[in-house]
Amino acid sequence: MTLENFNYRTNSLFLRNQFDSYNEFSVPDIPKPKFSDDELKNLLLIGFNHLKRDNEKNIDRIVHFFLYDYNFEKIWKNPEPYLKSFSKYKGILSPDFSMYLEMPYAIQLYNTFRNRWCGAYFASKGIRVIPTVSWADEKSFEFCFKGIEKGSIVAVSTYMFHESDHHKDQKEIFLKGYNQMLSEIEPEKIICYSEPFSEMKGDIIYVDYELSSWKYLDNNKEENKSFVKHTNSLLTSNIRYYIINKTGFVCKGGGSAYGGEWIPKDENSARFLGEPNSIRENIVTTNKGSYHVLDYYNEIGKCAAERHLTDHIKPHKHSDPHDHLISWDNNFPCFGERFNYFDEEVPTFEDFISEHFGKASEYITGDDKSMKNYEYNPEDHKFETLGEFKFYLSCGANVGFEYKGVEYGIEAVFGLDGKKKNDCYCIWNSKEDIADGLTLEQTLDFEFDGVKLRDFITTDDVIIIERIM
């Protein structure tokens, strides 16, 4: 064996065996951190991804890792360079490597190990480390609470376990793991990042995720602290905090990687769910009127195809009618192939379904099955964040909006084969195409009357004419 091979094989960053462990999985133990009540009073956090820009202005905060893993994978690979930076702050939470339900258990165990190993490493260097606890389903309970001393302070996050946008809450998943954690660890205090559920027991320190974001790093700290809540024993239903505004900073959440079961946000999006193996006529309402669609629902009642009985006032882009296949591969409706009928006979929708799904369906119609009384309110359809807008466009859906008195539309570009082109978009106004073949980032940087789309699409300067999902 050469010296180089020996050094590689025995390197502590290769073996990862230098810390004590008293469990069958060899998950390292994070020593119980000591914090006074005063230190945890009015607690705020700071994301690891914002330490460089902080310039030590918020050293009274605790560093958190409720971020997508790519933001802190480098800590696992080489933790030593971050010792000096972490030592300036009040402490850190152990890195929250993802524990999504869809992950194989081997990866969930690996990520639990990495969480505790990093925590044990920084604790061994004199940094106070509060263990972050994450879990998936009940099988993960075998290992996900290991490496944490009984009576320790711990940190959890409810972000994305609450109902959000089109996703149902994942409260049941969260509370099962939370209650198991209370039983196994018996934590002294629980730092809760994002709003606690009323059913959560224990000595909970609620840290609002927006006040811990980059938006408030330079704000008056005393003003921020007035929003932080500390609760004892059982949270009751009459304890309400305040509405947490969604912002564009990075925060990943837990539970399902897909964000939980998809649910309709309004009557327009409600049309994507219906009676299994049926066709239904629906009405899509916009700020400028409405149009009819036919929806085909598969065996589990999800819309798998939709016929638009309109050309969307773009006859060179859409035939009247035209059809879309709709995919649910990512747990939400995503517009796939588009079928135009410019120079050919239009098949019945039943024949279209038979061609693509191998069966015809019962046709269901009538006022009780349509949305004729739905009133479209543009305020309900505004995009709250740039990330939400980008996600919406990536699903292949159209968006129509009015900016400074001019109507515009943006949609994904489809090829001659009817398939959506990856990262390719078209911008048009009521008269013509004004840009075609743009990437998503080029679309966001496109200027309307001298202002980039990314700078105004989430503001009150925009009226959303149509948002069909």
C-alpha positions as CSV (number, residue, x, y, z in Angstrom):
1,M,0.0,0.0,0.0
2,T,1.4,3.4,-0.9
3,L,1.5,6.3,1.5
4,E,-1.0,8.2,-0.7
5,N,-3.4,5.3,-0.6
6,F,-3.0,4.9,3.2
7,N,-3.7,8.6,3.8
8,Y,-6.7,8.5,1.6
9,R,-8.2,5.4,3.3
10,T,-7.7,6.7,6.8
11,N,-8.8,10.3,6.2
12,S,-11.4,11.4,8.7
13,L,-13.5,13.0,5.9
14,F,-13.5,9.7,4.2
15,L,-14.3,7.4,7.1
16,R,-16.5,9.8,9.1
17,N,-16.1,7.7,12.2
18,Q,-14.4,10.1,14.6
19,F,-17.5,10.9,16.7
20,D,-19.2,8.9,19.4
21,S,-22.4,7.1,18.6
22,Y,-24.6,5.0,20.9
23,N,-27.2,3.8,18.4
24,E,-27.3,0.8,16.0
25,F,-27.0,3.0,12.9
26,S,-23.7,4.7,14.1
27,V,-25.4,8.1,13.6
28,P,-23.1,10.5,15.5
29,D,-24.3,12.1,18.7
30,I,-24.7,15.9,18.9
31,P,-23.9,17.0,22.5
32,K,-26.7,18.9,24.2
33,P,-26.2,22.6,23.6
34,K,-26.5,25.1,26.5
35,F,-28.6,28.3,25.9
36,S,-30.0,30.5,28.5
37,D,-33.6,31.6,28.3
38,D,-32.5,35.1,27.6
39,E,-30.5,33.9,24.6
40,L,-33.6,32.2,23.1
41,K,-35.9,35.1,23.8
42,N,-37.0,37.0,20.7
43,L,-35.0,34.5,18.6
44,L,-34.3,35.2,15.0
45,L,-32.4,33.0,12.5
46,I,-30.2,33.8,9.4
47,G,-29.9,31.5,6.4
48,F,-26.5,30.0,5.7
49,N,-26.8,31.3,2.1
50,H,-26.8,34.9,3.5
51,L,-23.8,34.9,5.7
52,K,-21.4,36.5,3.2
53,R,-23.7,39.5,2.7
54,D,-24.4,39.9,6.4
55,N,-21.0,41.5,7.4
56,E,-21.6,40.5,11.0
57,K,-24.6,42.8,11.4
58,N,-26.8,40.0,12.7
59,I,-24.4,38.0,14.9
60,D,-27.1,37.7,17.6
61,R,-29.0,35.3,15.3
62,I,-28.6,31.5,14.9
63,V,-27.6,30.1,11.5
64,H,-30.2,27.8,9.9
65,F,-30.1,25.4,6.9
66,F,-33.8,25.2,6.0
67,L,-32.6,25.6,2.4
68,Y,-32.3,23.5,-0.7
69,D,-29.4,21.1,-0.2
70,Y,-27.3,22.5,-3.0
71,N,-26.8,25.6,-0.8
72,F,-24.8,23.8,1.8
73,E,-23.5,20.5,0.3
74,K,-20.1,22.1,0.5
75,I,-20.3,22.0,4.3
76,W,-20.5,18.2,4.2
77,K,-17.6,17.9,1.8
78,N,-15.3,20.4,3.6
79,P,-16.6,21.8,6.9
80,E,-13.4,23.4,8.2
81,P,-13.5,26.7,6.2
82,Y,-16.9,27.7,7.9
83,L,-15.7,27.4,11.5
84,K,-14.6,31.1,11.7
85,S,-17.8,32.3,10.2
86,F,-20.1,30.2,12.4
87,S,-18.2,31.1,15.6
88,K,-19.3,34.7,15.2
89,Y,-23.0,33.8,15.6
90,K,-25.0,32.8,18.6
91,G,-25.0,29.2,17.3
92,I,-26.1,27.1,14.4
93,L,-28.8,24.5,13.6
94,S,-27.5,21.3,12.2
95,P,-27.7,21.1,8.4
96,D,-31.2,20.0,7.3
97,F,-30.4,17.5,4.5
98,S,-33.6,16.6,2.8
99,M,-35.9,13.8,4.0
100,Y,-38.6,13.7,1.3
101,L,-41.2,10.9,1.3
102,E,-40.2,9.9,-2.2
103,M,-36.5,9.3,-1.3
104,P,-35.3,5.7,-0.8
105,Y,-34.8,4.9,2.9
106,A,-31.0,4.5,2.3
107,I,-30.8,8.1,1.3
108,Q,-33.0,9.2,4.2
109,L,-30.7,7.4,6.6
110,Y,-27.6,8.9,4.9
111,N,-29.0,12.4,5.2
112,T,-29.8,11.8,8.9
113,F,-26.2,10.7,9.3
114,R,-24.9,13.8,7.5
115,N,-27.1,16.1,9.6
116,R,-25.7,14.7,12.9
117,W,-22.1,14.3,11.6
118,C,-21.9,18.0,10.7
119,G,-23.5,19.0,14.0
120,A,-21.1,16.8,15.9
121,Y,-18.1,18.2,14.0
122,F,-19.0,21.9,14.6
123,A,-19.8,21.1,18.3
124,S,-16.4,19.5,18.7
125,K,-14.9,22.9,17.5
126,G,-16.7,24.8,20.3
127,I,-19.7,26.0,18.3
128,R,-23.1,25.6,19.9
129,V,-25.3,23.3,17.7
130,I,-29.0,22.8,18.0
131,P,-30.1,19.5,16.2
132,T,-32.5,20.0,13.4
133,V,-35.0,17.1,13.2
134,S,-36.6,15.9,10.0
135,W,-38.5,12.8,9.1
136,A,-40.4,11.2,6.3
137,D,-43.0,8.4,7.0
138,E,-43.1,6.1,10.0
139,K,-40.4,3.8,8.7
140,S,-37.9,6.7,9.0
141,F,-38.7,6.9,12.7
142,E,-36.3,4.0,13.2
143,F,-33.3,6.3,12.6
144,C,-34.4,9.9,12.2
145,F,-34.3,10.8,15.9
146,K,-31.0,9.1,16.6
147,G,-27.9,11.1,17.7
148,I,-29.9,13.6,19.8
149,E,-29.7,13.6,23.6
150,K,-32.8,13.4,25.6
151,G,-33.9,16.8,26.9
152,S,-32.0,18.7,24.1
153,I,-33.2,21.8,22.4
154,V,-34.3,20.9,18.9
155,A,-35.4,22.7,15.7
156,V,-38.2,21.7,13.3
157,S,-39.8,23.4,10.3
158,T,-43.5,23.4,9.3
159,Y,-42.8,25.2,6.1
160,M,-44.7,23.5,3.2
161,F,-46.6,21.3,5.6
162,H,-49.3,24.0,5.7
163,E,-51.7,24.3,2.8
164,S,-50.2,26.5,0.2
165,D,-51.3,27.7,-3.3
166,H,-52.6,24.5,-5.0
167,H,-51.3,22.0,-2.4
168,K,-53.2,20.4,0.4
169,D,-51.6,20.5,3.9
170,Q,-49.4,17.7,5.0
171,K,-50.2,18.2,8.7
172,E,-50.9,14.5,9.4
173,I,-47.4,13.5,8.2
174,F,-45.8,16.3,10.2
175,L,-47.7,15.6,13.5
176,K,-47.0,11.9,13.4
177,G,-43.3,12.6,13.3
178,Y,-43.5,15.5,15.7
179,N,-45.3,13.5,18.4
180,Q,-42.8,10.6,18.0
181,M,-40.0,13.1,18.5
182,L,-41.6,14.4,21.7
183,S,-41.8,10.8,23.0
184,E,-38.2,9.8,22.0
185,I,-36.2,13.0,22.6
186,E,-38.4,14.8,25.2
187,P,-36.9,18.1,24.1
188,E,-36.5,21.0,26.5
189,K,-37.6,23.5,23.9
190,I,-38.6,23.3,20.2
191,I,-37.6,26.0,17.8
192,C,-40.3,26.0,15.1
193,Y,-39.4,27.7,11.8
194,S,-42.7,28.9,10.3
195,E,-46.1,28.9,11.9
196,P,-46.8,26.0,14.4
197,F,-49.9,23.8,14.1
198,S,-52.3,24.3,16.9
199,E,-52.0,20.6,17.8
200,M,-48.3,20.9,18.6
201,K,-47.4,20.4,22.2
202,G,-44.2,21.4,24.1
203,D,-42.3,24.5,24.9
204,I,-42.3,26.0,21.4
205,I,-40.3,29.0,20.2
206,Y,-41.9,30.3,17.0
207,V,-39.6,31.9,14.6
208,D,-41.3,33.4,11.6
209,Y,-39.6,32.5,8.3
210,E,-40.1,35.8,6.7
211,L,-38.6,37.8,9.6
212,S,-35.6,35.5,9.4
213,S,-35.2,36.1,5.6
214,W,-32.8,38.5,3.8
215,K,-35.6,41.1,3.6
216,Y,-35.2,41.9,7.3
217,L,-31.5,41.5,7.8
218,D,-31.0,45.3,7.8
219,N,-34.1,46.3,9.6
220,N,-34.4,47.5,13.1
221,K,-34.1,44.4,15.3
222,E,-36.4,45.7,18.1
223,E,-39.1,46.2,15.5
224,N,-38.6,42.6,14.2
225,K,-38.6,41.1,17.7
226,S,-42.1,42.4,18.4
227,F,-43.4,39.7,16.1
228,V,-41.7,36.7,17.6
229,K,-43.9,34.5,19.8
230,H,-43.0,32.1,22.6
231,T,-45.6,29.6,23.7
232,N,-45.8,27.2,26.6
233,S,-47.5,23.9,26.9
234,L,-50.4,23.4,24.4
235,L,-50.9,25.8,21.6
236,T,-54.6,26.7,21.6
237,S,-56.7,27.5,18.6
238,N,-57.3,31.1,19.7
239,I,-53.6,31.8,19.5
240,R,-53.1,33.4,16.2
241,Y,-50.0,35.2,15.0
242,Y,-50.3,37.2,11.9
243,I,-50.5,36.5,8.2
244,I,-47.1,35.4,6.9
245,N,-46.4,36.9,3.5
246,K,-44.7,34.7,1.0
247,T,-41.4,36.0,-0.2
248,G,-38.9,34.9,-2.8
249,F,-36.1,33.6,-0.5
250,V,-35.0,30.0,-0.6
251,C,-36.8,27.6,1.7
252,K,-37.5,24.0,0.8
253,G,-40.0,22.6,3.3
254,G,-40.5,18.9,4.0
255,G,-43.0,16.0,3.5
256,S,-43.5,15.2,-0.2
257,A,-41.0,16.5,-2.7
258,Y,-44.0,17.4,-4.9
259,G,-45.5,19.6,-2.2
260,G,-48.4,17.4,-1.1
261,E,-51.7,16.5,-2.9
262,W,-52.8,19.1,-5.5
263,I,-56.0,20.9,-4.8
264,P,-57.9,23.6,-6.9
265,K,-57.2,27.2,-6.0
266,D,-60.4,28.5,-7.6
267,E,-63.3,27.5,-10.0
268,N,-61.1,27.8,-13.1
269,S,-58.6,25.3,-11.7
270,A,-61.4,23.2,-10.2
271,R,-62.2,21.9,-13.6
272,F,-59.1,19.7,-13.6
273,L,-60.8,17.3,-11.2
274,G,-64.1,15.5,-12.1
275,E,-66.0,12.3,-12.3
276,P,-63.7,9.4,-13.3
277,N,-64.0,8.2,-16.9
278,S,-66.2,11.1,-18.1
279,I,-66.2,14.2,-20.3
280,R,-67.5,17.5,-18.9
281,E,-68.1,20.9,-20.4
282,N,-66.6,23.7,-18.3
283,I,-66.3,27.5,-18.7
284,V,-63.0,29.2,-18.2
285,T,-63.6,32.8,-17.0
286,T,-61.1,35.6,-17.6
287,N,-61.1,39.3,-16.9
288,K,-62.1,39.9,-20.5
289,G,-64.8,37.3,-20.8
290,S,-65.0,33.5,-20.9
291,Y,-64.7,30.6,-23.2
292,H,-65.9,26.9,-23.1
293,V,-63.7,23.9,-22.8
294,L,-64.3,20.1,-22.8
295,D,-62.4,18.1,-20.2
296,Y,-61.8,14.4,-20.2
297,Y,-61.2,12.8,-16.7
298,N,-59.3,9.6,-16.4
299,E,-60.0,6.6,-14.2
300,I,-59.0,8.5,-11.0
301,G,-60.9,11.7,-11.9
302,K,-58.0,13.9,-13.1
303,C,-58.2,15.8,-16.3
304,A,-56.0,14.1,-18.9
305,A,-57.1,16.1,-22.0
306,E,-58.8,19.4,-22.7
307,R,-60.4,20.9,-25.8
308,H,-60.4,24.7,-26.0
309,L,-63.4,26.0,-28.0
310,T,-61.6,29.2,-28.9
311,D,-58.5,30.5,-30.7
312,H,-57.6,32.8,-27.8
313,I,-57.7,35.6,-30.3
314,K,-54.5,34.2,-31.9
315,P,-55.8,32.3,-35.0
316,H,-52.2,31.8,-36.3
317,K,-51.3,30.1,-33.0
318,H,-54.4,28.2,-32.1
319,S,-57.1,26.6,-34.2
320,D,-60.7,26.8,-33.0
321,P,-61.0,24.3,-31.5
322,H,-57.7,22.9,-30.4
323,D,-56.8,20.1,-27.9
324,H,-54.2,19.6,-25.2
325,L,-53.0,16.5,-23.4
326,I,-52.5,17.1,-19.7
327,S,-49.8,15.3,-17.6
328,W,-49.9,14.8,-13.9
329,D,-46.4,13.3,-13.7
330,N,-45.3,15.9,-11.1
331,N,-48.5,15.8,-9.1
332,F,-50.1,18.8,-10.7
333,P,-51.8,19.5,-14.2
334,C,-49.2,20.4,-16.8
335,F,-50.2,21.2,-20.4
336,G,-48.4,18.9,-22.7
337,E,-48.9,18.3,-26.5
338,R,-51.2,20.7,-28.3
339,F,-53.2,19.6,-31.4
340,N,-54.3,22.3,-33.9
341,Y,-56.7,21.6,-36.7
342,F,-55.9,24.3,-39.3
343,D,-56.2,22.4,-42.6
344,E,-57.9,19.2,-41.5
345,E,-61.2,17.9,-40.3
346,V,-61.8,18.4,-36.6
347,P,-62.4,15.0,-34.8
348,T,-65.0,14.8,-32.1
349,F,-63.6,15.1,-28.7
350,E,-64.8,11.5,-28.0
351,D,-62.7,10.3,-31.1
352,F,-59.7,12.3,-29.8
353,I,-60.0,10.6,-26.5
354,S,-60.4,7.2,-28.1
355,E,-57.3,7.8,-30.2
356,H,-55.1,8.7,-27.3
357,F,-56.6,6.7,-24.4
358,G,-58.2,3.8,-26.2
359,K,-61.7,4.3,-25.0
360,A,-64.7,6.6,-25.3
361,S,-66.5,8.2,-22.4
362,E,-69.9,9.2,-21.3
363,Y,-70.6,12.9,-22.1
364,I,-71.8,14.9,-19.1
365,T,-73.1,18.4,-19.4
366,G,-75.6,20.8,-17.8
367,D,-75.5,23.8,-15.5
368,D,-74.7,21.7,-12.4
369,K,-71.5,20.5,-14.1
370,S,-70.3,23.9,-15.5
371,M,-69.0,27.2,-14.1
372,K,-71.2,29.8,-15.7
373,N,-71.6,31.8,-12.5
374,Y,-67.9,32.1,-11.7
375,E,-66.7,35.7,-11.4
376,Y,-63.1,36.3,-12.2
377,N,-61.2,38.5,-9.8
378,P,-57.7,39.4,-11.1
379,E,-56.6,40.1,-7.5
380,D,-57.1,36.4,-6.7
381,H,-54.8,35.5,-9.5
382,K,-51.9,37.8,-9.0
383,F,-48.5,36.2,-8.8
384,E,-47.1,36.6,-5.3
385,T,-43.5,35.7,-6.2
386,L,-41.3,35.6,-9.3
387,G,-40.7,31.9,-8.5
388,E,-44.5,31.2,-8.6
389,F,-44.7,33.0,-12.0
390,K,-41.8,31.0,-13.4
391,F,-43.3,27.7,-12.2
392,Y,-46.6,28.6,-13.8
393,L,-45.0,29.2,-17.2
394,S,-43.0,26.0,-16.9
395,C,-46.3,24.0,-16.7
396,G,-47.2,25.1,-20.2
397,A,-50.1,27.3,-19.2
398,N,-50.9,30.6,-20.9
399,V,-50.9,33.9,-19.0
400,G,-52.6,37.0,-20.2
401,F,-52.0,40.4,-18.5
402,E,-52.5,44.1,-19.0
403,Y,-49.7,46.5,-18.3
404,K,-49.9,50.2,-18.9
405,G,-53.2,49.8,-20.8
406,V,-51.8,47.2,-23.3
407,E,-52.8,43.5,-23.3
408,Y,-50.0,40.9,-23.6
409,G,-49.8,37.1,-23.5
410,I,-47.0,34.6,-22.8
411,E,-47.1,31.0,-23.6
412,A,-44.8,28.0,-24.1
413,V,-43.8,27.4,-27.7
414,F,-45.0,24.1,-29.3
415,G,-43.3,22.5,-32.3
416,L,-44.9,21.3,-35.4
417,D,-45.3,17.9,-33.7
418,G,-47.5,19.5,-31.1
419,K,-44.9,18.9,-28.3
420,K,-43.9,21.7,-26.0
421,K,-40.3,22.9,-26.6
422,N,-38.1,22.9,-23.5
423,D,-37.4,26.4,-22.1
424,C,-38.9,28.2,-25.1
425,Y,-41.6,30.9,-24.9
426,C,-43.5,33.4,-27.0
427,I,-44.7,36.9,-26.1
428,W,-47.5,38.6,-28.0
429,N,-49.8,41.5,-27.8
430,S,-53.3,41.8,-29.2
431,K,-51.9,42.5,-32.7
432,E,-48.8,40.4,-33.2
433,D,-46.0,38.3,-31.8
434,I,-43.4,40.6,-30.3
435,A,-40.8,37.9,-29.3
436,D,-40.5,34.2,-30.0
437,G,-38.1,31.5,-29.1
438,L,-37.1,33.1,-25.8
439,T,-35.7,31.1,-22.8
440,L,-37.5,31.6,-19.5
441,E,-34.8,33.9,-18.2
442,Q,-34.9,35.9,-21.5
443,T,-38.6,36.1,-21.1
444,L,-38.2,37.5,-17.6
445,D,-35.7,40.1,-18.8
446,F,-37.8,41.2,-21.8
447,E,-38.7,44.9,-21.5
448,F,-42.2,46.2,-21.7
449,D,-42.3,50.0,-22.1
450,G,-38.7,50.0,-20.7
451,V,-39.3,47.8,-17.7
452,K,-38.3,44.2,-17.4
453,L,-41.1,41.7,-16.9
454,R,-39.4,40.3,-13.8
455,D,-39.6,43.8,-12.2
456,F,-43.3,44.3,-12.5
457,I,-45.2,41.0,-13.0
458,T,-45.8,40.6,-9.2
459,T,-46.7,44.3,-8.6
460,D,-50.0,46.1,-8.5
461,D,-49.2,47.6,-11.9
462,V,-50.4,44.4,-13.6
463,I,-53.9,43.2,-14.2
464,I,-54.0,39.4,-14.7
465,I,-56.4,38.8,-17.6
466,E,-56.2,35.1,-17.7
467,R,-54.6,32.4,-15.5
468,I,-56.1,29.1,-16.3
469,M,-54.3,27.1,-13.6
